[in-house]
Amino acid sequence: MKILIIEDDEKIINFLKKGLEEESYSIDSSQNGEEGLYLASVNNYDLILLDIMLPLMSGIEVCKKLRASQIFTPIIMLTAKDSIEDTIQGLDIGANDYLSKPFSFSELLARIRVQLRATPNQQTKLKLADLELDLLSKTAKRGEDNITLTAKEFALLEYLIKNQDKVLSETLLGSMLNNMDEVNISNVVNVYIYRLRNKIDKPYEKKLIKTVRGMGFRISDE
C-alpha cells in the first residue's frame, strides 16, 4: 500500500517514512503544498498524510482542490494546532481524520488502518493460488501455513502479486526496494527473490515465482 506524506518538516518526514516503511508501506513525500497536490493528482495513493501549515499552498487548499477534482483518497490532516475550529475546518473541507502534533506513532498506525478499512473497494487482501496476503495485518499464508516475512519481503511480494503475470525487470524491482532503504546493494533484487522463494515456494510443490531469463521476474499460478 502506498502513502503520500505532505509535510514541510524534514525530520517529521524522515520519522514517518522510516516507521511506515517498517510496516511495509511504500512512501512518497513532498515538502510543499503545490508539489504535494501534483503528486496526489497524478499518482494513485491509498492514503495521504497532509500537514496544514505548508509552503506555497496550505494543506487546507490542497485538500479543497483534491476534493474539487473528485479525488477521494483518504486524508489524515496533521497539524500543531489543536483548536476545535481547526479540527472542524479540516473535516468540513473533506479530510477523513485529524491528528494533532505531537502524536504517538502507534495512534497514527491505528488511524491509518481505520481509514484503509473504511475506504470503499479498498483491496485489503491479495490472493494467488493458495498464497494470501493480508495488507492490513501484514501477514502471509500459503494454504494453512503462516509465513513470516520481513517488511521488505512483504512489500516485494505485495508488488509482485499486484502485478501478477507481468514480467518485472530487476531495475524496476530494485528501484522499488531502494525506495525503502538508502543502502544500495548491487544484487538486492536477487537476494530478496531468493529469500522469498525459500519461504513461499521451496516447501511447496507448486512454484509461483518465475525467472524470465534476460528480462526479470514474474509471479503466476500457471
Phi and psi in degrees as a GROMACS rama.xvg file:
@    title "Ramachandran Plot"
@    xaxis  label "Phi"
@    yaxis  label "Psi"
@TYPE xy
-115.175  131.45  LYS-2
-122.092  137.689  ILE-3
-103.476  126.639  LEU-4
-105.553  121.625  ILE-5
-114.598  102.622  ILE-6
-155.515  133.98  GLU-7
-87.3776  -12.0685  ASP-8
-89.7614  111.272  ASP-9
-62.4856  -34.9903  GLU-10
-64.3186  -39.9479  LYS-11
-68.0491  -41.7023  ILE-12
-57.6449  -48.5444  ILE-13
-63.2541  -39.2562  ASN-14
-63.0969  -48.9534  PHE-15
-66.6734  -42.349  LEU-16
-60.361  -47.4004  LYS-17
-60.9325  -48.2701  LYS-18
-65.8441  -42.2183  GLY-19
-71.7541  -36.1614  LEU-20
-66.7496  -32.2183  GLU-21
-66.7559  -20.2006  GLU-22
-95.1396  11.5236  GLU-23
77.213  16.6746  SER-24
-86.766  146.155  TYR-25
-94.0663  136.055  SER-26
-123.001  132.819  ILE-27
-114.041  155.989  ASP-28
-146.708  157.234  SER-29
-146.404  149.312  SER-30
-108.748  10.5423  GLN-31
-145.616  158.655  ASN-32
-67.2245  -37.5488  GLY-33
-65.0512  -47.236  GLU-34
-66.7269  -40.0778  GLU-35
-60.0637  -42.6572  GLY-36
-61.4747  -42.6281  LEU-37
-61.7263  -48.3525  TYR-38
-60.4735  -43.0131  LEU-39
-68.1663  -23.5914  ALA-40
-84.2378  -30.0337  SER-41
-105.17  -10.7836  VAL-42
-119.114  158.558  ASN-43
-97.8188  115.554  ASN-44
-115.455  152.216  TYR-45
-84.2185  -22.8678  ASP-46
-164.295  151.522  LEU-47
-123.909  129.708  ILE-48
-100.091  117.53  LEU-49
-126.812  115.296  LEU-50
-74.795  149.713  ASP-51
-81.5738  -44.9901  ILE-52
-88.9842  101.996  MET-53
-131.766  151  LEU-54
-69.6178  154.565  PRO-55
70.5611  -41.4684  LEU-56
-156.449  130.087  MET-57
-70.875  160.107  SER-58
-61.4333  -32.5672  GLY-59
-60.9956  -46.1414  ILE-60
-67.1421  -39.1322  GLU-61
-59.21  -47.336  VAL-62
-62.4667  -44.0751  CYS-63
-58.8415  -46.2856  LYS-64
-67.9769  -37.2196  LYS-65
-64.1913  -45.6092  LEU-66
-68.0131  -35.2004  ARG-67
-66.0625  -26.8492  ALA-68
-89.5255  10.8478  SER-69
63.0057  32.9348  GLN-70
-101.65  111.265  ILE-71
-110.975  29.396  PHE-72
-56.1128  133.915  THR-73
-56.0729  134.817  PRO-74
-122.191  126.662  ILE-75
-108.396  116.887  ILE-76
-79.8535  137.932  MET-77
-119.753  132.744  LEU-78
-159.206  153.67  THR-79
-78.6684  -17.2287  ALA-80
-74.4279  147.983  LYS-81
-135.581  18.5969  ASP-82
-78.8263  154.422  SER-83
-63.6091  -30.4895  ILE-84
-64.2051  -42.4777  GLU-85
-65.0274  -40.4089  ASP-86
-61.2429  -46.7338  THR-87
-64.0569  -43.0394  ILE-88
-61.4411  -45.8049  GLN-89
-59.9878  -43.1334  GLY-90
-72.1671  -35.8287  LEU-91
-65.2267  -29.9935  ASP-92
-87.5507  -0.113827  ILE-93
118.633  1.53367  GLY-94
-67.1405  150.053  ALA-95
-91.3922  -25.5975  ASN-96
-157.397  171.949  ASP-97
-146.816  129.57  TYR-98
-133.97  124.05  LEU-99
-89.7297  137.742  SER-100
-79.0834  145.74  LYS-101
-77.7867  149.917  PRO-102
-132.596  158.026  PHE-103
-82.9253  145.557  SER-104
-65.2352  -35.1145  PHE-105
-64.5153  -36.5332  SER-106
-66.6582  -41.5399  GLU-107
-59.5907  -45.3704  LEU-108
-59.068  -41.396  LEU-109
-64.1418  -42.6527  ALA-110
-63.2178  -40.1085  ARG-111
-62.075  -46.2184  ILE-112
-61.5009  -38.8779  ARG-113
-60.649  -45.8378  VAL-114
-66.8839  -38.8476  GLN-115
-67.6704  -36.5575  LEU-116
-67.976  -34.0839  ARG-117
-82.2397  -13.9283  ALA-118
-72.8656  123.859  THR-119
-57.7057  136.857  PRO-120
63.992  14.0116  ASN-121
-69.2564  124.888  GLN-122
-80.8196  113.486  GLN-123
-109.776  -8.5358  THR-124
-134.564  140.85  LYS-125
-118.826  139.727  LEU-126
-136.491  136.345  LYS-127
-143.378  116.834  LEU-128
54.4747  -125.078  ALA-129
-100.155  15.0163  ASP-130
-97.5847  130.959  LEU-131
-135.359  134.401  GLU-132
-114.282  134.068  LEU-133
-102.358  112.09  ASP-134
-75.3093  -17.486  LEU-135
-88.9092  -44.9767  LEU-136
-86.0273  -7.75777  SER-137
57.9142  44.4775  LYS-138
-118.485  155.123  THR-139
-131.471  144.607  ALA-140
-139.417  145.536  LYS-141
-125.709  114.132  ARG-142
63.5248  -124.56  GLY-143
-97.3826  2.20226  GLU-144
-91.9092  127.795  ASP-145
-79.3716  136.021  ASN-146
-117.175  125.88  ILE-147
-88.7864  121.249  THR-148
-122.584  146.371  LEU-149
-74.0234  170.362  THR-150
-60.209  -42.9567  ALA-151
-68.2358  -41.0525  LYS-152
-61.3757  -43.0252  GLU-153
-62.8028  -45.857  PHE-154
-62.8872  -41.3296  ALA-155
-65.4661  -43.5219  LEU-156
-65.0675  -39.9821  LEU-157
-58.574  -45.4597  GLU-158
-63.827  -42.1723  TYR-159
-61.7985  -46.3001  LEU-160
-67.7221  -37.8278  ILE-161
-64.6294  -21.1588  LYS-162
-116.87  33.3106  ASN-163
-57.5867  145.448  GLN-164
75.2234  -3.9762  ASP-165
-96.456  143.111  LYS-166
-82.9468  121.35  VAL-167
-111.358  125.139  LEU-168
-70.4207  158.34  SER-169
-61.7054  -35.3926  GLU-170
-62.3088  -44.9337  THR-171
-64.9668  -46.8037  LEU-172
-66.9234  -37.3299  LEU-173
-64.8628  -38.9214  GLY-174
-63.1233  -42.1987  SER-175
-63.1637  -42.9556  MET-176
-69.8303  -41.2744  LEU-177
-69.2152  -21.3553  ASN-178
-63.2475  -22.3478  ASN-179
-98.2508  -6.45978  MET-180
-157.486  126.275  ASP-181
-74.4823  -14.5409  GLU-182
-72.3609  123.865  VAL-183
-96.0003  109.587  ASN-184
-106.734  122.917  ILE-185
-57.4929  -38.6644  SER-186
-109.19  33.8799  ASN-187
-55.8616  -40.2968  VAL-188
-65.4747  -48.6489  VAL-189
-61.7245  -36.0674  ASN-190
-62.235  -47.8228  VAL-191
-75.6837  -32.1451  TYR-192
-63.6978  -42.5944  ILE-193
-59.5014  -45.1961  TYR-194
-64.2379  -42.5518  ARG-195
-62.6078  -44.206  LEU-196
-59.444  -40.5803  ARG-197
-62.2281  -30.4332  ASN-198
-92.6944  -41.1409  LYS-199
-106.692  -11.532  ILE-200
-117.023  -48.6187  ASP-201
-54.3121  -41.9187  LYS-202
-76.768  -3.02516  PRO-203
-122.271  150.755  TYR-204
-65.687  -44.2178  GLU-205
-86.0723  122.52  LYS-206
-95.5271  134.565  LYS-207
-104.247  -35.1784  LEU-208
-89.5423  123.105  ILE-209
-113.79  142.816  LYS-210
-94.677  127.151  THR-211
-105.306  103.163  VAL-212
-54.7715  128.182  ARG-213
79.1485  -2.37202  GLY-214
-125.086  -38.74  MET-215
146.122  -139.486  GLY-216
-135.059  155.769  PHE-217
-146.213  156.436  ARG-218
-116.597  134.401  ILE-219
-159.963  151.537  SER-220
-97.1656  9.09016  ASP-221
